[in-house]
C-alpha cells in the first residue's frame, strides 16, 4: 500500500505536536534541562545547547537568504532600467551580480535544509515537560498511588499467555 504526500504531511505534523516548541526551548533552556534531569536522562542535556545553537544558525541563514533575495530583486530592477537607457555593458555587470546572488542563495538554502533536519532530529529526542503534578522518581517503584478502587482480583486458574489464546482461536500461526 502506497502513501500519498498528504499522509506523509499528516505524520510529520503529528510528530511535531509531540515535541517541544523551539521558542520554548530557546526562551527556557534551564527549564528544559531541569526537566531532562528530572527524567534521569542526563545524556540528553547537551542536546539543549546544540538545539539552541542550530536554531541560531538556522535563523542567521534565513536572515541572510532574505537579505540576498531583497538585494537580488533590487538589482534585477536596475537591469531593466539600464537596458531602457541603452547601457548594455552596465546591465551585463548587474546580471553577473544577480547570478552570483542566486548561487549564494542556493548554497544557503541547501545549508538551511541540512540545519533544519539536524535541528528536528535533535528536537525529537528532547523529552516533553513533565506535568508539575507528577512526582519525580527513578522508576515506577517510586510511583505514588493517588487512588485505589477495590481489591485486585486474583483468578483461581492459570492465566494463558496471549499467543496461546490466539492459537486456540486459530488467530495466529507461529510456524
C-alpha positions as a printed Julia matrix, in Angstrom:
175×3 Matrix{Float64}:
   0.0     0.0     0.0
   1.48    3.35   -1.01
   1.03    6.54    0.92
   0.43    9.93   -0.61
   2.12   13.17    0.29
  -0.89   14.06    2.42
  -0.26   11.02    4.63
   3.41   11.91    4.98
   2.5    15.5     5.86
  -0.03   14.34    8.47
   2.56   12.04   10.07
   5.08   14.89   10.22
   2.5    17.19   11.81
   1.72   14.53   14.44
   5.43   14.21   15.21
   5.78   18.0    15.53
   2.96   18.06   18.08
   4.84   15.53   20.21
   7.91   17.68   20.64
   8.62   20.93   22.44
   8.27   24.23   20.64
  11.64   25.65   19.58
  10.67   29.05   21.03
  10.08   27.41   24.41
  13.49   25.71   24.29
  15.16   28.95   23.18
  13.5    31.04   25.92
  13.63   28.43   28.72
  16.77   26.31   28.35
  17.16   25.92   32.12
  13.59   24.6    32.47
  14.18   22.11   29.67
  17.49   20.98   31.2
  15.93   20.57   34.64
  13.12   18.54   33.07
  15.71   16.25   31.45
  17.41   15.83   34.83
  14.04   15.07   36.46
  13.56   12.29   33.92
  17.04   10.93   34.72
  18.1    11.29   31.07
  21.26   13.32   31.68
  22.83   12.05   28.45
  20.35   14.32   26.61
  21.45   17.52   28.38
  23.95   18.59   25.66
  21.13   18.45   23.11
  19.54   21.58   24.58
  22.62   23.71   23.87
  23.05   22.06   20.49
  19.42   22.81   19.58
  19.82   26.45   20.62
  23.0    26.73   18.54
  21.37   25.08   15.5
  18.33   27.31   15.88
  20.56   30.41   15.86
  22.41   29.13   12.78
  19.09   28.47   11.06
  17.78   31.94   11.88
  21.04   33.54   10.68
  20.87   31.63    7.39
  17.22   32.61    6.88
  18.08   36.26    7.53
  20.97   36.17    5.04
  18.79   34.48    2.41
  16.06   37.1     2.85
  18.61   39.93    2.58
  20.13   38.38   -0.55
  16.7    37.94   -2.17
  15.79   41.54   -1.42
  19.11   42.71   -2.9
  18.63   40.44   -5.92
  15.18   41.89   -6.55
  16.53   45.43   -6.22
  19.41   44.71   -8.61
  17.08   42.97  -11.06
  15.08   46.2   -11.37
  18.31   48.03  -12.24
  18.83   45.7   -15.2
  15.58   46.86  -16.78
  16.47   50.49  -16.13
  19.94   50.05  -17.67
  18.53   48.33  -20.74
  15.95   51.1   -21.19
  18.73   53.69  -21.06
  20.83   51.7   -23.52
  23.58   50.82  -21.04
  24.1    47.21  -22.09
  27.56   46.8   -20.55
  26.35   48.04  -17.18
  23.31   45.74  -17.46
  25.62   42.77  -18.09
  27.62   43.59  -14.95
  24.41   43.79  -12.94
  23.29   40.44  -14.4
  26.54   38.89  -13.11
  25.77   40.24   -9.63
  22.27   38.71   -9.81
  23.73   35.36  -10.88
  26.24   35.45   -8.01
  23.45   36.27   -5.56
  21.38   33.4    -6.96
  24.24   30.95   -6.48
  24.79   32.11   -2.9
  21.04   31.82   -2.18
  21.04   28.23   -3.47
  24.06   27.33   -1.3
  22.46   28.88    1.77
  19.11   27.21    1.07
  20.83   23.82    0.92
  22.64   24.53    4.18
  19.39   25.76    5.73
  17.67   22.49    4.88
  20.54   20.48    6.42
  20.46   22.56    9.61
  16.66   22.24    9.86
  16.86   18.45    9.5
  19.53   18.21   12.21
  17.53   20.57   14.43
  14.38   18.49   14.01
  16.28   15.27   14.73
  17.62   16.7    18.0
  14.29   18.26   18.96
  12.59   14.86   18.61
  14.96   13.42   21.24
  14.4    16.12   23.88
  11.61   14.88   26.19
   8.4    16.81   26.78
   7.94   18.71   30.01
   6.66   16.69   32.97
   3.37   17.91   34.41
   4.02   19.61   37.76
   1.61   17.21   39.49
   3.75   14.19   38.54
   6.11   13.1    41.35
   9.74   12.67   40.35
  11.11    9.13   40.62
  13.81    6.99   39.02
  11.39    4.23   38.03
   7.84    3.0    38.61
   8.76    1.62   42.03
   8.82    5.23   43.21
   5.34    5.97   41.83
   2.85    7.44   44.26
  -0.54    5.75   44.46
  -3.15    8.5    44.4
  -6.35    6.49   44.46
  -7.32    2.82   44.59
 -10.64    1.22   43.63
 -11.46   -2.13   45.24
  -9.05   -5.02   45.7
  -7.21   -6.68   42.83
  -8.81   -9.94   41.72
  -6.5   -12.94   41.51
  -8.14  -15.75   39.47
  -8.01  -19.32   40.77
  -6.78  -20.59   37.39
  -3.61  -20.13   35.39
  -3.86  -17.21   33.0
  -2.8   -18.29   29.48
  -0.24  -16.32   27.53
  -1.7   -14.22   24.7
  -0.21  -16.41   21.94
  -1.91  -19.48   23.48
  -5.26  -17.7    23.35
  -4.7   -16.69   19.72
  -3.69  -20.25   18.77
  -6.87  -21.64   20.35
  -8.92  -19.41   18.02
  -6.68  -20.16   15.01
  -5.92  -16.44   15.02
  -2.15  -16.8    14.84
   0.25  -19.1    13.07
   3.67  -19.16   14.7
   5.2   -21.56   12.17
